[in-house]
């Protein structure tokens, strides 16, 4: 069986894309912004789709990019190529602690009152693992994502707040392995298909 035949027998669209689902890139994606990436969808509608790459850590920390002197020594992830000069964050604190937070899925939100977030962080009123920061976001125009899924660029999967707050160097492989044995097999493929 060749690779094309292997891919033909797999159902890439495990579930329909929606807010709170994740996109897991196919193993040979060549776009460096999305190679072996896991993207949490924060918005999905007829107007387009938005999300954050969860597993592409940058070499910077949040305090390196804030204009004012803020002591937030937290990893900064590359959320995507759009608006990469903007800071975004997801969290488990909720709208009671951070007014203006937008729901993503059960127990997980994004955005909200940044001044309060800084206050909680600097006064040890929250745990560092309750928030993740991103430079930029990933975005798709209406119908663009549907076309990429049809082309088997992305696998759509269910997700949880607990998984969203984790980060590791083998995150993509772990997320693929959750989908079953055929997807786990894909984690063994080289990133360059010509090496296979």
C-alpha positions as CSV (number, residue, x, y, z in Angstrom):
1,X,0.0,0.0,0.0
2,X,1.4,3.4,-0.9
3,X,0.9,6.6,1.0
4,X,-2.0,7.9,-1.1
5,X,-3.9,4.6,-0.6
6,X,-3.1,4.8,3.2
7,X,-4.6,8.3,3.4
8,X,-7.6,7.5,1.3
9,X,-8.8,4.9,3.9
10,X,-8.6,7.3,6.8
11,X,-11.5,9.6,7.9
12,X,-9.7,12.9,8.6
13,X,-12.8,14.7,9.6
14,X,-13.4,13.0,12.9
15,X,-15.9,15.7,13.8
16,X,-17.0,19.0,12.2
17,X,-14.9,22.1,12.9
18,X,-16.4,24.3,15.7
19,X,-15.3,26.5,18.5
20,X,-13.6,24.3,21.1
21,X,-12.4,21.7,18.6
22,X,-8.8,21.3,17.5
23,X,-7.2,21.0,14.1
24,X,-4.3,18.6,13.9
25,X,-2.1,19.0,10.8
26,X,-1.4,16.1,8.6
27,X,2.2,14.8,9.0
28,X,3.7,16.2,5.7
29,X,2.4,19.8,5.9
30,X,5.1,22.0,4.5
31,X,3.9,25.4,5.7
32,X,6.4,26.2,8.6
33,X,3.6,28.1,10.4
34,X,1.6,24.9,10.7
35,X,3.9,21.9,10.3
36,X,2.9,19.3,12.9
37,X,0.7,21.7,14.7
38,X,-2.3,21.5,16.9
39,X,-4.7,24.5,16.7
40,X,-7.4,25.2,19.2
41,X,-10.4,26.8,17.4
42,X,-11.7,29.8,19.4
43,X,-14.2,31.0,16.8
44,X,-15.9,29.3,13.8
45,X,-18.8,30.7,11.9
46,X,-19.9,31.7,8.4
47,X,-17.7,34.7,8.8
48,X,-14.5,32.7,9.2
49,X,-12.4,30.8,11.7
50,X,-9.8,31.8,14.4
51,X,-7.6,29.8,16.6
52,X,-4.2,29.4,18.3
53,X,-1.4,27.0,17.6
54,X,-0.8,25.3,20.9
55,X,2.5,23.6,20.4
56,X,4.9,26.1,18.7
57,X,6.8,27.6,21.6
58,X,8.9,30.7,20.8
59,X,12.2,31.5,22.5
60,X,10.7,34.5,24.3
61,X,8.7,35.0,27.4
62,X,5.7,37.3,27.9
63,X,7.7,39.9,29.8
64,X,10.0,40.2,26.8
65,X,7.2,41.6,24.6
66,X,5.1,43.8,27.0
67,X,5.6,47.5,26.5
68,X,5.5,48.3,30.2
69,X,7.6,46.7,32.9
70,X,5.5,43.6,33.8
71,X,7.0,40.6,35.7
72,X,5.3,37.8,33.8
73,X,7.8,35.1,33.3
74,X,5.6,32.8,31.3
75,X,6.4,31.0,28.0
76,X,5.2,32.8,24.8
77,X,3.8,30.5,22.1
78,X,3.4,31.3,18.4
79,X,-0.3,31.4,18.0
80,X,-0.2,31.9,14.2
81,X,1.0,34.2,11.5
82,X,-1.9,36.8,11.8
83,X,-1.4,39.7,14.1
84,X,1.9,38.3,15.4
85,X,2.6,41.7,17.1
86,X,-0.5,41.2,19.4
87,X,-0.7,39.2,22.6
88,X,-3.5,36.7,23.2
89,X,-4.2,34.3,26.0
90,X,-6.4,31.4,26.9
91,X,-7.1,30.5,30.6
92,X,-9.2,28.5,33.0
93,X,-9.9,31.5,35.3
94,X,-13.3,32.3,33.9
95,X,-15.3,35.5,33.5
96,X,-15.8,36.0,37.2
97,X,-12.1,36.5,37.7
98,X,-11.5,38.1,34.2
99,X,-14.5,40.0,33.0
100,X,-14.8,40.1,29.2
101,X,-13.5,36.5,28.9
102,X,-15.0,34.6,25.9
103,X,-16.0,31.0,26.2
104,X,-14.2,28.4,24.1
105,X,-15.3,25.1,25.7
106,X,-16.3,23.9,29.1
107,X,-13.8,25.3,31.6
108,X,-11.8,27.3,29.1
109,X,-11.9,30.9,27.9
110,X,-9.8,33.4,26.0
111,X,-9.2,37.1,26.5
112,X,-10.6,39.2,29.3
113,X,-9.4,41.9,31.6
114,X,-5.6,41.9,31.2
115,X,-4.9,44.3,34.1
116,X,-6.7,41.9,36.4
117,X,-4.7,39.0,35.0
118,X,-1.4,40.8,35.7
119,X,-2.6,41.6,39.2
120,X,-3.5,38.0,40.0
121,X,-0.2,36.8,38.5
122,X,2.0,39.3,40.4
123,X,0.2,38.6,43.7
124,X,0.3,34.8,43.4
125,X,-3.5,34.7,43.3
126,X,-3.4,32.2,40.4
127,X,-1.3,29.3,39.2
128,X,1.0,29.8,36.1
129,X,-0.6,26.7,34.5
130,X,-4.0,28.4,34.5
131,X,-3.0,30.7,31.5
132,X,-1.2,30.3,28.2
133,X,0.0,33.2,26.1
134,X,0.3,33.5,22.3
135,X,1.8,36.0,19.9
136,X,-0.6,36.2,16.9
137,X,-3.3,33.8,15.8
138,X,-4.4,31.6,13.0
139,X,-7.2,32.6,10.8
140,X,-9.3,31.3,7.8
141,X,-11.7,33.2,5.5
142,X,-15.2,31.7,5.1
143,X,-15.1,28.3,3.4
144,X,-11.2,28.3,3.4
145,X,-10.9,25.9,6.3
146,X,-13.6,23.6,4.8
147,X,-11.5,23.4,1.6
148,X,-8.3,22.6,3.5
149,X,-10.1,19.8,5.5
150,X,-11.4,18.4,2.2
151,X,-7.8,18.3,0.9
152,X,-6.9,16.3,4.1
153,X,-4.6,19.0,5.4
154,X,-6.3,18.9,8.8
155,X,-7.8,16.3,11.1
156,X,-10.6,17.7,13.2
157,X,-10.9,16.4,16.8
158,X,-12.7,16.9,20.1
159,X,-10.8,18.5,22.9
160,X,-10.8,19.4,26.6
161,X,-9.6,22.3,28.7
162,X,-7.1,20.1,30.4
163,X,-5.5,19.1,27.1
164,X,-5.4,22.8,26.1
165,X,-3.4,23.8,29.1
166,X,-0.7,21.2,28.5
167,X,2.4,21.8,26.4
168,X,5.2,19.5,25.4
169,X,7.7,18.9,22.7
170,X,5.8,15.9,21.5
171,X,2.3,17.4,21.8
172,X,1.4,16.8,18.1
173,X,2.3,13.1,18.4
174,X,0.3,12.8,21.6
175,X,-2.8,14.4,20.0
176,X,-2.5,12.2,16.9
177,X,-2.1,9.0,19.0
178,X,-5.4,9.9,20.9
179,X,-7.2,9.4,17.6
180,X,-6.4,5.7,17.1
181,X,-3.8,3.3,15.8
182,X,-3.8,4.6,12.2
183,X,-3.2,8.1,13.3
184,X,-0.6,7.0,15.8
185,X,1.2,5.3,12.8
186,X,1.4,8.7,11.1
187,X,3.5,10.0,14.0
188,X,6.3,7.7,12.7
189,X,6.3,9.3,9.2
190,X,9.2,11.7,8.4
191,X,8.2,15.3,7.9
192,X,9.5,15.2,4.3
193,X,7.6,12.5,2.4
194,X,10.5,12.1,-0.1
195,X,12.4,10.5,2.8
196,X,9.8,7.8,3.3
